[in-house]
Amino acid sequence: MNEWLKSLITKKSFFFLSKCRTIPVTKILRQADLCGSFLIINSYFRLMLTGRKISKHYGSLHVLKSVDIEINKAEVVSIVGSSGAGKSTLLHILGTLDKPDGGEISLNGQRVDKLSGKALSRFRNKNMGFIFQFHHLLPEFTALENVCIPGWIAGNKKKETEDRAAELLTMLGLKDRFGNKPSQLSGGEQQRVAVARALVNKPAIIMADEPTGNLDSANAKDLHQLFIDLRNKYQQTFLIVTHNEQLAAMSDRVLHMKDGKIVENG
């Protein structure tokens, strides 16, 4: 990192203040050292996703209890906690896959909890990418076609979408797998195709729900490192739900959930 920047951001300054929130200086220094770019540091001053007082019931079960959450652009944030803590429910609500009983959700300043129907579907497809424990690739389509599907749904031009899909698959080490169907790919390759599919529309944020849950330890670590690399290269934002605290520790921040609340934010 440049010396002038180090002198500007000193460890004696405990917090950097943005208009939306305070950021620990150690986090900013860490990003600068990792990425070697002031652009990544500057991204901390842009609050991307916010959830305010999010609540959710399933019958008599109170799953989420007035949860507040903030995610900045170019952050990789993991949510950890025991089964039943509310992690996946929170992720699905933030990703507009489920509706909260109460609270507000905004992405880049737009209230997404107010959207519904086709407007919500268009917004989700354009601004959010999803990765799940199981790849959910369509078996009758090739790797390239699977990656293209969100772009085609969005109405993007066929050639531009195919070029974007090919670029992503090549970057993810799958240049020789364009024509392979999911059954012809390994588990790690299938999940990388799912990552490319999540990225094809250049979403503001990627939501990942136990993305390494179906992978062995080596492929799991590689996938988490891939998320870090994508953040460093493209300033891509990730929100990840995982049971694996060792892998979560690779993230910029780890949010701990218990009994429907975020109990630790570090």
N, C-alpha and C positions, 0 to 999 in steps of 0.2 A: 504494500500500500504506500502511496506517496507520503513523503515526510510532512508536506504542508497539511495533508488531511489528518495525519496523526496528531499534529499540533492543534488542529481545529477541534478534533474529537479526542479529548483526553480522558483517561480512566478516572481522573479526579472529578470529572463531571459525571455524576451518578445517573442522571437521566437526560435523555434528549426529548424535547417536548414538541410534538406535532399538534396540529389544531384539533386532532381527534383524541389523542391518547399519548401517554408517555412510554418510551421505549428504553429498556436498559442499554446503556452504552456498550457493555460487553457483548451484547448480541450484535450490535452494529459493527463493532470492530471485528467480530468473528466473520460476518458476512463479507466485509471488505477484504479480509485476508483470504477467504475462500475464493472470492470471485474476482478480486483485483479490479473492481469497477465501481466508480462512484454511482453508476446507474442503479446498482443493486441497493446501495445505501439509500439513495434518494427514494427508492420505492417504499421504504419503510414509512414515509410520510404520506402514503396514500392508503387510507383505510378502504378495503374492498368489500368485505362481507361483514354484516352486523346482524346479530339476533338479540332482541330485547324482550326479557320476561316471557320466554317461550314456555308454554305449559302444554301437557298432553295427558289425557286419560284414556285408558282402554277399560271401559266399564268402571268398576270400583278401584282399579289399579292406577295410581298416580305415577306415571312413568317419568315425566319431566316437570320439574318444580321451579318455575320462574327463572329459567336459565338465561344468562347473558353471555354473549361470545362476540369477539372481534377477531377478524383475520385480515392481515395486511397483504397487499400485492407482493408477490415473489416470496412469500413465506411458505415453508413446509411445516405444517402443524399436525401433530398426532393427538388423538384422543384415546386414552387408555382407561381401563377399569374392568371390574369383574363382570361376568355375564349378568344381564338384567339391570345394569347400572343406567342404561338409557343411551348408550353411545350411538348405536345404529339408528335408533329412533330420532335422535337429534340430527344426525347426518342426513337422514331421509327427509326430514322437515326442512332443513337448510337447503337441500337440493330440490325442493318442491315436489318430491315424490310422495309426500304425505302432508296433511294439513295440521297445523297446530290448533289447539282449542283456544289459545290466547297468545298474545305477543305479536311482535313485528319482526320482519326479515327484510333486509335491504341488500342489494348487490349493486355496487357502483352508484349508490344514491337512489336506486329505483326500488320501490316497495314491491317485492315479488309476492308477498302473501296476499296482495290485493288482486293478483292476476288469476284468471281461470280459463278453462276451455282451450280453444285454439291459440289464444294469445299467450297463455302459460306454456303450452307445448312449444311454440315457436321460440319463446324466450329461453326456455330450458335447453332446447337443442342448439341454440346459437351460443349461449353463454356458459353452459356447464357440460363437463365431461364426466363420465362415470366409469369406475373400475370396481368389479365385485370379486368375491372369493372365487367364484366360478366364472370362466371367461364369457359364457353366453354367446359364443360365436355361432353363426348360422351354419349348420353342417354342409348344406348344399352349395355354399359359396366359397370362393377361394379367399386366401388371406387378403389379397388386394381388394376384392369386392367387399369383404366384411368391413374393412377400414373405410371404404367409400360410402357405405350406407348412410351414416348421419349427414354427410355432405349432400348426397342426392335427395334425402328427405328435406333438407333445408332449401333445395332448389338451386344449388350451386351448379355451375357448368360442369358437364361430364368430364371433359378433358382436364380442366383445372383441378377437379376433385381427384382424379386418378393420378395426376402429377404430384399433388400434395400427399396422397396416400403412399405413393412409391418413394417419395422423399423421406417420409417418416419411417417406413419399414426398412429402408436402407440405413438410416441413422441408427435404428435399433438392432442392426446386425442381421436383418432378414431379407437381404437383397436377392438371395437365391430361393426364396420361399413364396414369391408373389403368387404363383399358380397353385400352391398347395392348399388343400382343404384342411380344416381343423384336425381331422382324424390322422392326417399325415404329419402333424407337428407334435413336438414334445410339449410337456406341460409348461415349461418356461417359455417356449416359443409362442404357445397359445396366449399366455398372459401378456407377452410383449405385443402381439397383434391387438389385444384388447386395449393396451395402452395407446397404441397408434390410433385406434378407432376413437378413443376418448379425446385425442389431440387434433383430429382432422379438421374440426371447425374453428380451431384457434380459440378455445373457450377461455373465459376469464378465470375460471377455477375448475380444478378436477377434484371430485369427491371419490374417495377410495374406501370401500367397506371391506375390511379384512382381505386386502388384495393378495397377501402372501399366505393366506390360510390353507391353500391347497398346494403349496410348493414346499420342496425340501429346504433345509436351512441355507444351502449355498445359493439356490435360486431366489430365496426370500431376501437374502442380503443383497444380491445383485439388483433385485427390483427396487429396493429402497434406495440404493445408490443411484439407480437410474432416475428416480424422482429428484434427487439432489442435483444430478447432472442437468436435467431438464430445467430445473429452476435456475441454475447458474447460466445456462446457455440462452434460455428464452424468457427468463423472469416469470416462469409458470408458477402459479399458486396451487398448492395441494392441501387438502384437508383429509386426513387419513384416520380411520378407526382401526385399531389393532389391539390384540391381546399381548403382543410381543413387545415387552418394555425395552429389551435390548435393541431391537430395531427402531422403536420409537425414539430412542435416545439419539439417533442420527438426525432427527428433525431439529428445526430451529426452536420450537417450543413444544412442550408436552402438557396437555390438559388432562387432569385426572378427574374422572367422574365416579360418584358414589351416590346411590339412592336417588337418582334423578337430578343431581346437582353437580356443577363443576366445583370441586373442593380444593383444587390446587391448580394454579396457572403459572408455569415456569418454563 
